[in-house]
């Protein structure tokens, strides 16, 4: 049965909202299929505004992977701004996809990718607009399966009441397996209804269905146990790991936005995973092991992606792009290939100790220098040992001198505030480092026209990291340290004028900490915040700390806990953590030992280049590190000197 487009109703509302073009669809790369010619239908959402959600690599990859299947349809939806939300409610227009403007409620699966927990209130808005009951227990066969993915899904307990299932880890193979299960269930006449479908998903042992697990609590508020409530459900759910990335060269046809977005480039994920061992970094921990794309596959993807899209920037993405075993040949090959075009290369994530003169020259060969961001993370040598960020001040100075000497006039340095064991002195070292960067840059460039931006983010302990037991710092302490830092930067006016200072105060970080390490009881807080108007909590202009604190004060005490209990409290070694039944492959004893090592300021090596130190991932997940070098060149192609990518 065909599903009608809601665009005729939506179109009448668009002249009354900001940036209406973000809702019309029709981008290059978009796919619209015949509803009746498909069997399984997905609505994919990045729960943020179009300008943030459209470039999201994960959603674009799954969109392509699904639409390549003949009997599968995938469309996209994004969070609508409050102005349109109000008009949609007033005029009865449901949450829609931007591809064919079909109502989200009509799809088989509503899949949401959470890069950050602050998107949870946007999910509730989308469910409400779609006409899908907020609580999974209230849904029936007429409603889609609400499926969570992305990094935040490694602890989906705060949204356990709202989702039907969650996938941990890589999604390429997972979405095809889920599609197959739904296809078979529908072909059989949907036996057993929604409950049977969810049970079939749970039996894979890699799809988490919260309703099949019960949580018991101790009198002091801690979790006693999380156990299955039926015999055919696994005790632990394992993450998915896609091996051989060369077999998954996506996106092949990247979406080219109609409205301005935060990134407009052809992005290639050159490898997945990281074993540097930064103790704060959830992404590095949960994406292990390292799996590189070969240099030839990267070259082919860039060639085809640029020809399709017309983008004039290529982003070589990973958690630490310069660590690819063939990054030098990759950058020089691409720079040579596109030397006479207006295509520029960027490494959005570059480690201080991996950037060198050769990379600098290749990245700036055609005269365009994209932004350079380096992340020392901690200001002092001591705190960098605590977090296992093995970068010295000398490393940083040498790196920025390389950049300034090769024509860059501005670099961005990223740090965190509120790290475990941090003191005021550790934070003040950031100012001293920034001063030295400006001095060295001026000497290297022979000019005072040098700038450095210091950007500070609040530390948030994340699940499946050695810091998952760590207490958070109070927002007022963070804010006081940031004030001290700003004053210290400006003690030397000559240097301070050349240093930009950007920061996030401590309040949003504390709430992100509540959501990242919360359990099912936190779901009541999320719902209360949403009911009070919480939307777009990842945006400073929409975030309200008072609203979150008020909601915590209203709902948590009756359960014997409070905001501080979830955030500023240090966990004990044997405490059952809300995500212990969700297996990232990392051995919990190893994580605890690394937490103890951090307190001793002991540095852990990178297992890519040293013997295995038994984090547990490879044997637990039946995976292995996949790195080169392959010894091959970029591409066996003829030069493309006549290629002109439109500006």
NORPEBEL-V100352 format. One record per backbone hydrogen bond with DSSP energy under -1.0 kcal/mol. CO is the residue of the C=O (numbers start at 1). NH is the residue of the N-H. Records with the same first field share a line. If there is no record, write none. Layout:
# NORPEBEL-V100352
CO = NH ; NH
This chain:
# NORPEBEL-V100352
6 = 10
7 = 11
10 = 13 ; 14
13 = 16
14 = 17
19 = 22
20 = 23
21 = 24
27 = 30
28 = 256
35 = 38
40 = 73
41 = 108 ; 109
42 = 75
43 = 111
44 = 77
45 = 113
46 = 48
48 = 79
49 = 52 ; 53
50 = 54
51 = 262
53 = 56
56 = 60
57 = 61
58 = 62
59 = 63
60 = 64
61 = 65
62 = 66
63 = 67
64 = 68
66 = 69
69 = 72
71 = 39 ; 40
73 = 42
75 = 44
76 = 98
81 = 85
82 = 86
83 = 87
84 = 88
85 = 89
86 = 90
87 = 91
88 = 93
95 = 104
101 = 6
102 = 97
103 = 106
104 = 107
108 = 145
109 = 43
110 = 147
111 = 45
112 = 149
114 = 152
116 = 119
117 = 120
119 = 123
120 = 124
121 = 125
122 = 126
123 = 127
124 = 128
125 = 129
126 = 130
127 = 132
135 = 138
136 = 139
140 = 143
145 = 110
146 = 164 ; 165
147 = 112
148 = 167
149 = 114
150 = 153
151 = 154
152 = 155
156 = 159
157 = 160
159 = 162 ; 163
161 = 136
165 = 148
166 = 208
168 = 240
171 = 175
173 = 177
174 = 178
175 = 179
176 = 180
177 = 181
178 = 182
179 = 183
180 = 184
181 = 185
182 = 186
183 = 187
184 = 188
185 = 190
186 = 189
190 = 193
192 = 196
193 = 197
194 = 198
195 = 199
196 = 200
197 = 201
198 = 202
199 = 203
201 = 204
202 = 205
205 = 238
208 = 166
209 = 212
210 = 213
212 = 229
214 = 227
216 = 224 ; 225
218 = 221
222 = 218
225 = 216
227 = 214
230 = 233
237 = 583
240 = 170
244 = 247
245 = 248
248 = 250
266 = 315
268 = 270 ; 317
270 = 293
272 = 291
278 = 281
281 = 285
282 = 286
283 = 287
290 = 626
291 = 272
294 = 298
295 = 299
296 = 300
297 = 301
298 = 302
299 = 303
300 = 304
301 = 305
302 = 306
303 = 307
304 = 308
305 = 309
306 = 310
312 = 344
313 = 266
314 = 346
315 = 268
317 = 270
320 = 323
321 = 324
324 = 327
326 = 330
327 = 331
328 = 332
329 = 333
330 = 334
331 = 335
332 = 336
333 = 337
334 = 338
336 = 339
338 = 341
344 = 314
346 = 316
349 = 321
351 = 354
356 = 360
357 = 361
358 = 362
359 = 363
362 = 365
364 = 367
372 = 412
374 = 414
376 = 378
377 = 416
380 = 384
381 = 385
382 = 386
383 = 387
384 = 389
387 = 279
388 = 390
389 = 391
392 = 396
393 = 397
394 = 398
395 = 399
396 = 400
397 = 401
398 = 402
399 = 403
400 = 404
401 = 405
403 = 408
404 = 407
409 = 451
411 = 453
412 = 374
413 = 455
414 = 377
415 = 457
417 = 459
419 = 422
423 = 427
424 = 428
425 = 429
427 = 430
428 = 432
429 = 433
430 = 434
431 = 435
432 = 436
433 = 437
434 = 438
435 = 439
436 = 440
437 = 441
438 = 442
439 = 443
440 = 444
441 = 445
442 = 446
448 = 450
451 = 411
452 = 500
453 = 413
454 = 502
455 = 415
456 = 504
457 = 417
465 = 468
467 = 470
469 = 571
474 = 478
475 = 479
476 = 480
477 = 481
478 = 482
479 = 483
480 = 484
481 = 485
482 = 486
483 = 487
484 = 488
485 = 489
486 = 490
488 = 491
492 = 496
493 = 497
495 = 498
496 = 499
498 = 452
500 = 454
502 = 456
506 = 510
507 = 511
508 = 512
509 = 513
510 = 514
511 = 515
512 = 516
513 = 517
519 = 522
520 = 523
521 = 524
522 = 526
523 = 527
524 = 528
525 = 529
526 = 530
527 = 531
528 = 532
529 = 534
530 = 533
536 = 539
539 = 542 ; 543
544 = 548
545 = 549
546 = 550
547 = 551
548 = 552
549 = 553
550 = 554
551 = 555
552 = 556
556 = 559 ; 561
557 = 560
562 = 566
563 = 567
564 = 569
567 = 472
572 = 575
577 = 580
579 = 582
581 = 237
583 = 239
587 = 591
588 = 592
589 = 593
590 = 594
591 = 595
592 = 596
593 = 597
594 = 598
595 = 599
596 = 600
597 = 602
598 = 601
606 = 609
615 = 587
616 = 620
617 = 621
618 = 623
626 = 292
635 = 637
640 = 643
